[in-house]
Amino acid sequence: MALTLLGCAAPPAPVVEAPWVMQARDVAGSVPPKLLAVLQEEIARSGPEGAIGVCNVKAPAMARAASEQSGWAIRRVSLRHRNPKAVPDAWERAALEDFDRRAAAHEPPASLERSELVKDTDGRLVQRYIRALPTMDLCTQCHGTPDRMSPAVVARLKALYPDDRAVGYRPGDIRGAITLRRPAL
C-alpha cells in the first residue's frame, strides 16, 4: 500500500539574525524620525527654503551625534546626491542599485535593507548595514519635480548645491539610504 504525503514538507528553518543586525536596524530606524521632526518644525517656522538648512547643517550634526552615541559610523547616501559627502562607496552603490531593482519589482521601499560582514581595504572585518529612505510627500518640496518646488527653494538649492542631482523624486521613490558601519566586534 502506497502512502502519499501531501503538504507535509518540513517548514523552512527560521532565519536567525545576528544581534548586530538587529542593533543596526534599531539605530537606522531611530535617526530618520528625529530628522523628520526637526524638518517639520523648520518648515512650519520658515517654509521649505528655511528647512534646507536643516538638511545642510543639522542632519550631518544629528548623524555625528547618533554615531557617537551608538558606536556606528552613520551617514546618508544617494545615487543622485545633493551633498558631495553623500556619494555612496561601492558597497552602498550596489545596495542602492539593488533597492531600485527591487522597488521596480514592487517591493515596498520602506522594507528594503541589507546587512553584511565585509572585509575593508585593510582586510579588517566590518559590519555593514543599509536601509532605503523612501521619498515622503514632504520631501518633494525640495527634492521633487520643478512644479513642486517654489522659486525660493530652487534659488537656495542652487546657491548651496550648484551640482545638485537630488531632484525629480516622487513620493515613494527611493531618495537614498541611511548606512551604518563599524569594525566587527
N, C-alpha and C positions, 0 to 999 in steps of 0.2 A: 504494500500500500504506500503510495507516494504522498508525502506531506508537503504541501505548498505553503510557504510562509509569505504572506503579503503584508507589506508595511511594517515589518518587524526589524528593519535595519536599526542598528545602534545609533543613538543620537550623536551628532558631532560633539567632539570634546570642546568644552568651553575655552575660549581664548583667555589666557591669564596674562594680564598686562604687568609689566614691571612697575614697581612703586614709583620710580622716577617719572614714568609716562603719566601716571595719574597726577603727580605733583605738577608736572609741566602743564598739563591740561588745566588744572586749577589756577595756576599763575596766569596762563594765557587768557583764561576766561575772566579774570578779575580786572585786567587793565582796560579793555575797551569800554566797559560801562562807566568807569571813572572819567575817562576822556569824554565820553558822550555827555555826561552830566556837566562837565566844565564847558563844553561846546554849547550846549543848550542855554546855559546861564549867559554866556557871552553873546549869543545870538539875540537873546531877549534884551540884553543891555545895549548892544551896539550894532546889531544886524550881522548878516553873514560876512560882510567885509571886515568887521571887527573881530570876528571869530577866526579869521585866517591866522591871526597872531597866536591863537591857541595851538593850532597845528604846527606853526612855525617855531614857537618858543616853548610853550608849556608841555606839549606832547613829548618832545625829547626829554625834558626835565622829569616828567612823570615816568617815562621808561627807565631813566637812570635811577630814580628813587626806588622803583619796583625791582630793578636789578640788584641794587644794594641790599634791599630787604630780603629778597628771595634767594640770592646766590646764583641766579641765572643771568646771562647777558641777554637782554631783551631789546628788540628793535622791530620797526615796521618796515616792510619791503614791498615793492610792487614791480611788475613788469613794465608798467607805464608810470614811472615815478615822477614826482614833482620835485622832491628834495634829492640832490645828488647823493646824499648819505643813505638813501633808501634803495640803492641799487642792490639787487639780490646777488649772493655768491652762487656758485654753480649748483650746490645742493638745493638752495632756496629756489633758484630758477627752475630746476627740474620739478620741484614740488608744485610751484605755481603753474607751470605748463600742464602738469597732471591735473591740478584742480580745474583748470579751464576746460580740459577734455571731459572730465567727469561732470562738471556743471552743464556742458553742452549735451551730455547724455542724460540730463535731468536729475542728477543727484543734487540734493539741497546744498547750496553753497555753505550754509552755516554749519554743516556736518563734516566738511572737508578738513582733514588733518593728516599729518604724517609724523611718525616718530621713528628714530633710528639711531643706533650706535654706529658712528663712523670714525675712521682714522683721519686726523687732520694732516696738514702738510708736514708736520714734525713726527708723524707716526703715533701720536698720542690718541687714545680713545676718547671720543667726545659724544655726549648725549645731545641729540638734536630733536627739536620739536617745532612744528609749524602748523598754524591754523588759519584758514581762509577768513578774510574780512569782507563780507558782502556789503555792497553799497546800500545804504539806507536812503530813504527819500530825503532826509535832512542833508545828507552828503552831497546831493545833486545841486545844491545851491552854489557849491564851489567846485564840484567835480563833474557836473552834468554837462548837458549839451548847451550850446550858447543861449538858447531860448530860456534856459533855467537859471542863467547867471545874470545878475544886474551889471550895468556898466561899471559901477564902483568895485564890484568883485573882480571883474575882468582886469581893470586897471591895477588893483592891488596885487593880483596874482602876477601880472606882467612885471611889475616893479620888483617883487620879491623873488620870482622864479622865471627868469627870462626864457629858460629852456623847458618850461612846464610841458609834461606829456600826460598829466593825470586828469584829463577832461574827456567828456564824451560818454561817461558812465550813466547807466540807468539803474533804478532800484533793482536790487537782486544780483547785479553784475559783481564779479569778484574784483574788488578795488585793489586788493593786495593781501598781505598776511601779517600776522604777528609771529615772530620767530624767536625761539629761545635756544640757547646753547650753553653748555658748561662741560668741564672735564668730567669724564666718567668717574663716579665715586666708588 
